[in-house]
Amino acid sequence: MGIFHQLAVATLPLIPRPVMRKLAGRYIAGETLEEALGRLQQLHAEGFSGVLDLLGEDVQGESEARTVLAEYKLGATKIAELGLDAYVSVKPTHFCMQKDGDLAFELYDDLISHCAKLGQRMRVEMEDHPTTDDTLALFTRLRAKHNNVGLVMQSRLFRNPADIEALPTPEPGGHIDIRMVKGIYLEPAEIAHTRPDPIRKAFIEQCISLWSSGHFVAIATHDDGMAQTLLAHIARENIPRELYEFEVLLGVRESLWRGWSKKDLTVRVYVPYGPEWRAYSQRRLRKNPEMLRNVALAMFRK
Ligand SMILES: Cc1cc2nc3c(=O)[nH]c(=O)nc-3n(C[C@H](O)[C@H](O)[C@H](O)COP(=O)(O)OP(=O)(O)OC[C@H]3O[C@@H](n4cnc5c(N)ncnc54)[C@H](O)[C@@H]3O)c2cc1C
């Protein structure tokens, strides 16, 4: 990352809201559930599956967390009514896990049961490293009760191979559903790979390790080289189609994943929405190699 890119990253929090909202536009479906469902329907018509994500994190109180639960339940119900192949995905701190682990368990438990009745799965997302232990413990508790819940794991963390080893044992004939990601949070060098190549190598090794235990892997990436290496492994080892899919982000390298879909690979698009779009959009912009240019253009147009 060049010095100008780094400088621009540092100024992201200072960018006025209307300019930031414009920049966020490519990464989010909008601010309402209706907009997100509309985007999922469009994608469905084009042959893509979906993930629905209400933006937000670090919720501080029970009533706010219960409001989040209600919105997610409504989202799952609407997905079923519209006949979409989509599931909901929730950050633990959006259910207040950092303050009250039992409350987070209760809310996930309620949502997962609701999704099961609708014939849907759902997923517990992974946030930054101070939350990793609690998220893994929460997932283990939830997975003991429900087989329609999955987890996100981050290849950049040194601990991840051991965490894969320690995943719960699924019921006979079942599997654990893992979305493998590189990890969006900038973690310290003492606990995580910080250079691209070791993160990539770890990602590939960890996907292979998950398959060798019979688990399902949602390969969540826009890294074409890494995807090609994994596709070659899938072909060589005859990994069954039921054990993998691609998951990608709205607004990120769309031509790449539209190409995957044309090759008859399952591609599931992550569709985030909601008024709390700022933190998510800043994380995405930070990763955009054209961010500096986009910020400059947006400021100029304003
Ligand atoms: C469906 C999905 C869910 C995710 N959930 C989580 C989660 O729960 N927890 C978590 O920590 N992380 C999550 N992530 C984010 C993930 O950890 C990575 O930060 C993100 O996917 C970028 O990594 P990459 O594998 O695409 O590789 P990169 O090396 O970052 O990118 C590959 C290519 O895509 C381009 N690119 C990447 N991002 C952008 C962007 N924003 N704009 C334009 N170009 C870009 C890069 O320039 C590069 O050419 C999720 C990602 C996906 C796809």
The ligand as an SDF file (V2000), in Angstrom:
LIG
                    3D

 53 58  0  0  0  0  0  0  0  0999 V2000
  -19.0380  -12.9020    1.5570 C   0  0  0  0  0  0  0  0  0  0  0  0
  -17.9310  -12.3490    2.4020 C   0  0  0  0  0  0  0  0  0  0  0  0
  -18.1070  -12.2590    3.7750 C   0  0  0  0  0  0  0  0  0  0  0  0
  -17.0680  -11.7980    4.6010 C   0  0  0  0  0  0  0  0  0  0  0  0
  -17.2170  -11.8420    5.9620 N   0  0  0  0  0  0  0  0  0  0  0  0
  -16.1570  -11.4950    6.7440 C   0  0  0  0  0  0  0  0  0  0  0  0
  -16.1830  -11.6600    8.1580 C   0  0  0  0  0  0  0  0  0  0  0  0
  -17.1770  -12.1200    8.7480 O   0  0  0  0  0  0  0  0  0  0  0  0
  -15.0910  -11.2920    8.8710 N   0  0  0  0  0  0  0  0  0  0  0  0
  -13.9660  -10.8010    8.2780 C   0  0  0  0  0  0  0  0  0  0  0  0
  -12.9860  -10.5120    8.9640 O   0  0  0  0  0  0  0  0  0  0  0  0
  -13.9230  -10.6140    6.9400 N   0  0  0  0  0  0  0  0  0  0  0  0
  -14.9670  -10.9520    6.1680 C   0  0  0  0  0  0  0  0  0  0  0  0
  -14.8910  -10.7870    4.8030 N   0  0  0  0  0  0  0  0  0  0  0  0
  -13.7980   -9.9610    4.2240 C   0  0  0  0  0  0  0  0  0  0  0  0
  -12.5560  -10.7460    3.9160 C   0  0  0  0  0  0  0  0  0  0  0  0
  -11.9110  -11.0610    5.1270 O   0  0  0  0  0  0  0  0  0  0  0  0
  -11.5960   -9.9180    3.0350 C   0  0  0  0  0  0  0  0  0  0  0  0
  -11.2220   -8.7590    3.6840 O   0  0  0  0  0  0  0  0  0  0  0  0
  -12.1630   -9.5200    1.6920 C   0  0  0  0  0  0  0  0  0  0  0  0
  -12.8680  -10.5780    1.1250 O   0  0  0  0  0  0  0  0  0  0  0  0
  -11.0300   -9.1240    0.7370 C   0  0  0  0  0  0  0  0  0  0  0  0
  -10.1210  -10.1810    0.6260 O   0  0  0  0  0  0  0  0  0  0  0  0
   -9.8900  -11.0370   -0.7120 P   0  0  0  0  0  0  0  0  0  0  0  0
   -9.8120  -12.4770   -0.3210 O   0  0  0  0  0  0  0  0  0  0  0  0
  -10.8940  -10.6950   -1.7360 O   0  0  0  0  0  0  0  0  0  0  0  0
   -8.4310  -10.6690   -1.1390 O   0  0  0  0  0  0  0  0  0  0  0  0
   -7.7070   -9.2930   -1.4210 P   0  0  0  0  0  0  0  0  0  0  0  0
   -6.2780   -9.6360   -1.6320 O   0  0  0  0  0  0  0  0  0  0  0  0
   -8.0260   -8.2820   -0.3910 O   0  0  0  0  0  0  0  0  0  0  0  0
   -8.3620   -8.8140   -2.7670 O   0  0  0  0  0  0  0  0  0  0  0  0
   -8.3360   -9.5770   -3.9730 C   0  0  0  0  0  0  0  0  0  0  0  0
   -8.5600   -8.6170   -5.1180 C   0  0  0  0  0  0  0  0  0  0  0  0
   -9.7970   -7.9140   -4.9390 O   0  0  0  0  0  0  0  0  0  0  0  0
   -9.5700   -6.5220   -4.8920 C   0  0  0  0  0  0  0  0  0  0  0  0
  -10.3940   -5.9310   -3.8120 N   0  0  0  0  0  0  0  0  0  0  0  0
  -10.5290   -6.4030   -2.5620 C   0  0  0  0  0  0  0  0  0  0  0  0
  -11.3580   -5.6100   -1.8470 N   0  0  0  0  0  0  0  0  0  0  0  0
  -11.7320   -4.6240   -2.6780 C   0  0  0  0  0  0  0  0  0  0  0  0
  -12.5920   -3.5000   -2.5330 C   0  0  0  0  0  0  0  0  0  0  0  0
  -13.1970   -3.2320   -1.3830 N   0  0  0  0  0  0  0  0  0  0  0  0
  -12.7930   -2.6900   -3.5940 N   0  0  0  0  0  0  0  0  0  0  0  0
  -12.1870   -2.9480   -4.7760 C   0  0  0  0  0  0  0  0  0  0  0  0
  -11.3440   -4.0040   -4.9790 N   0  0  0  0  0  0  0  0  0  0  0  0
  -11.1190   -4.8200   -3.9410 C   0  0  0  0  0  0  0  0  0  0  0  0
   -8.0980   -6.3520   -4.5110 C   0  0  0  0  0  0  0  0  0  0  0  0
   -7.5710   -5.1390   -4.9920 O   0  0  0  0  0  0  0  0  0  0  0  0
   -7.4830   -7.5370   -5.2050 C   0  0  0  0  0  0  0  0  0  0  0  0
   -7.2330   -7.2670   -6.5610 O   0  0  0  0  0  0  0  0  0  0  0  0
  -15.8860  -11.3060    3.9880 C   0  0  0  0  0  0  0  0  0  0  0  0
  -15.7190  -11.3910    2.6050 C   0  0  0  0  0  0  0  0  0  0  0  0
  -16.7030  -11.9130    1.8200 C   0  0  0  0  0  0  0  0  0  0  0  0
  -16.4580  -12.0230    0.3410 C   0  0  0  0  0  0  0  0  0  0  0  0
  1  2  1  0
  2  3  1  0
  2 52  2  0
  3  4  2  0
  4  5  1  0
  4 50  1  0
  5  6  2  0
  6  7  1  0
  6 13  1  0
  7  8  2  0
  7  9  1  0
  9 10  1  0
 10 11  2  0
 10 12  1  0
 12 13  2  0
 13 14  1  0
 14 15  1  0
 14 50  1  0
 15 16  1  0
 16 17  1  0
 16 18  1  0
 18 19  1  0
 18 20  1  0
 20 21  1  0
 20 22  1  0
 22 23  1  0
 23 24  1  0
 24 25  2  0
 24 26  1  0
 24 27  1  0
 27 28  1  0
 28 29  2  0
 28 30  1  0
 28 31  1  0
 31 32  1  0
 32 33  1  0
 33 34  1  0
 33 48  1  0
 34 35  1  0
 35 36  1  0
 35 46  1  0
 36 37  1  0
 36 45  1  0
 37 38  2  0
 38 39  1  0
 39 40  1  0
 39 45  2  0
 40 41  1  0
 40 42  2  0
 42 43  1  0
 43 44  2  0
 44 45  1  0
 46 47  1  0
 46 48  1  0
 48 49  1  0
 50 51  2  0
 51 52  1  0
 52 53  1  0
M  END
$$$$
